[in-house]
């Protein structure tokens, strides 16, 4: 079932597809891959048959002949056919780097032979190896620090207050 697509948009999409295929045949740029030629042929056949080359409306407008991703791919194929290549993320304008970047060599600052009068670096003491200790030993070591008054303290008393939802 074909959607109602504006005839001008269908003609425009078909014109772009055919123009990209014709430019590719002229050989201005690198030849199109098998996938790209098959893409152009299948999209053109779908537009002629159904009026649109996609069915899922999440992928493009309901009145468009090509989905958003199909338009992007068609633009890439058109650039390739013209010999301009793919678009890149290079900076344009005055911010673009026109020369090689300046790189600091870290070896430039180092002296190869330290002077004789230079103090020798201090060596750190060796690190003690960890040892396993039982929890019981830790509790016994911490027990004398707890005051006798705190350990003799009784648990808090809980009281039941009459009333509430359970009472009939």
C-alpha positions as CSV (number, residue, x, y, z in Angstrom):
1,X,0.0,0.0,0.0
2,X,1.6,3.2,-1.1
3,X,1.6,6.4,1.0
4,X,0.5,9.7,-0.4
5,X,3.9,11.2,-1.4
6,X,4.2,14.5,-3.1
7,X,5.0,13.9,-6.8
8,X,7.6,16.6,-6.8
9,X,9.5,14.9,-4.0
10,X,9.3,11.6,-5.8
11,X,10.6,13.1,-9.0
12,X,13.4,14.9,-7.1
13,X,14.5,11.7,-5.4
14,X,14.5,9.8,-8.7
15,X,16.4,12.6,-10.4
16,X,19.1,12.5,-7.7
17,X,19.4,8.7,-7.9
18,X,19.7,8.7,-11.7
19,X,22.1,11.6,-11.7
20,X,24.4,9.8,-9.1
21,X,24.3,6.6,-11.3
22,X,25.1,8.6,-14.4
23,X,28.0,10.4,-12.8
24,X,29.3,7.1,-11.6
25,X,29.3,5.7,-15.1
26,X,31.3,8.7,-16.3
27,X,34.1,7.6,-14.1
28,X,35.1,11.0,-12.5
29,X,35.7,9.4,-9.2
30,X,36.4,5.9,-8.0
31,X,34.0,3.2,-9.2
32,X,31.0,2.4,-7.1
33,X,31.0,-0.8,-5.2
34,X,28.5,-3.6,-5.9
35,X,26.5,-2.6,-2.8
36,X,26.3,1.0,-3.9
37,X,25.0,0.2,-7.4
38,X,22.5,-2.3,-6.0
39,X,21.4,0.4,-3.4
40,X,20.7,2.9,-6.2
41,X,18.8,0.3,-8.3
42,X,16.7,-1.0,-5.5
43,X,15.8,2.4,-4.1
44,X,14.8,3.6,-7.6
45,X,12.6,0.5,-8.1
46,X,10.9,1.0,-4.7
47,X,10.1,4.7,-5.4
48,X,8.7,3.9,-8.8
49,X,6.6,1.0,-7.3
50,X,5.5,2.3,-4.0
51,X,6.1,6.0,-4.1
52,X,8.5,5.7,-1.2
53,X,11.7,3.7,-0.5
54,X,10.9,3.0,3.1
55,X,8.0,1.8,5.2
56,X,8.8,2.6,8.8
57,X,7.7,6.1,9.6
58,X,10.2,6.3,12.5
59,X,12.9,6.5,9.9
60,X,11.7,9.5,8.0
61,X,8.8,11.9,7.2
62,X,5.5,10.4,6.0
63,X,5.5,12.6,2.9
64,X,9.2,11.9,2.0
65,X,10.3,9.6,-0.7
66,X,13.6,8.7,1.0
67,X,14.4,8.0,4.7
68,X,16.9,10.2,6.5
69,X,19.6,7.5,6.3
70,X,18.9,6.8,2.6
71,X,19.3,10.5,1.9
72,X,22.7,10.6,3.7
73,X,23.9,7.5,1.8
74,X,22.7,8.9,-1.5
75,X,24.6,12.2,-0.8
76,X,27.8,10.1,0.0
77,X,27.4,8.1,-3.3
78,X,26.9,11.4,-5.2
79,X,30.1,12.9,-3.8
80,X,32.0,9.7,-4.5
81,X,30.7,9.7,-8.1
82,X,31.7,13.3,-8.6
83,X,35.2,12.5,-7.3
84,X,35.0,14.6,-4.2
85,X,35.3,11.8,-1.7
86,X,33.6,11.3,1.6
87,X,33.1,14.2,4.0
88,X,35.4,14.2,7.0
89,X,35.5,15.9,10.3
90,X,38.5,18.1,9.5
91,X,38.3,21.7,10.8
92,X,37.8,24.3,8.2
93,X,38.9,28.0,8.2
94,X,41.5,29.6,10.3
95,X,41.4,27.1,13.1
96,X,42.6,24.3,10.9
97,X,46.2,23.2,11.6
98,X,48.3,24.1,8.6
99,X,51.7,22.7,9.8
100,X,52.9,19.9,11.9
101,X,52.2,20.3,15.6
102,X,55.0,21.5,17.8
103,X,56.1,18.6,20.1
104,X,58.4,19.0,23.1
105,X,61.0,16.3,23.4
106,X,61.3,15.3,27.1
107,X,64.8,14.1,26.6
108,X,66.0,17.6,25.9
109,X,65.7,18.6,29.6
110,X,67.5,15.7,31.0
111,X,71.2,15.7,31.9
112,X,72.9,12.4,31.0
113,X,75.6,12.4,33.7
114,X,74.6,13.8,37.1
115,X,77.2,16.0,38.7
116,X,79.4,14.5,41.5
117,X,78.3,17.0,44.1
118,X,74.6,16.2,43.6
119,X,73.0,14.6,46.7
120,X,72.0,11.0,46.4
121,X,68.3,10.3,46.4
122,X,67.0,9.0,49.7
123,X,65.7,5.4,49.6
124,X,62.4,4.7,51.1
125,X,62.3,2.1,53.9
126,X,61.1,-1.3,52.8
127,X,57.4,-1.9,53.0
128,X,56.2,-4.4,55.6
129,X,54.5,-7.5,54.2
130,X,50.8,-7.8,55.2
131,X,49.9,-10.4,57.7
132,X,46.6,-12.2,58.3
133,X,44.9,-11.5,61.6
134,X,41.8,-13.2,62.9
135,X,38.7,-11.1,63.8
136,X,38.8,-12.5,67.4
137,X,42.3,-11.1,67.9
138,X,41.1,-7.7,66.6
139,X,38.2,-7.8,69.0
140,X,40.4,-8.7,71.9
141,X,42.8,-5.9,71.1
142,X,40.0,-3.4,70.9
143,X,38.2,-4.6,74.1
144,X,40.4,-2.9,76.7
145,X,39.8,0.5,75.0
146,X,36.1,0.2,75.7
147,X,35.2,1.5,79.1
148,X,33.7,-0.8,81.7
149,X,30.7,1.6,82.1
150,X,29.8,1.3,78.4
151,X,30.0,-2.5,78.4
152,X,27.9,-2.7,81.5
153,X,25.1,-0.6,80.1
154,X,21.9,-2.6,79.7
155,X,19.8,-2.8,76.5
156,X,17.1,-0.2,76.0
157,X,13.7,-1.3,77.3
158,X,10.8,-1.4,74.8
159,X,7.3,-0.5,75.9
160,X,4.0,-1.5,74.2
161,X,1.6,1.3,74.0
162,X,-2.1,0.4,74.1
163,X,-4.2,1.3,71.0
164,X,-3.5,1.1,67.3
165,X,-5.0,-0.8,64.4
166,X,-5.1,-4.3,66.0
167,X,-7.5,-3.4,68.8
168,X,-11.2,-4.3,68.2
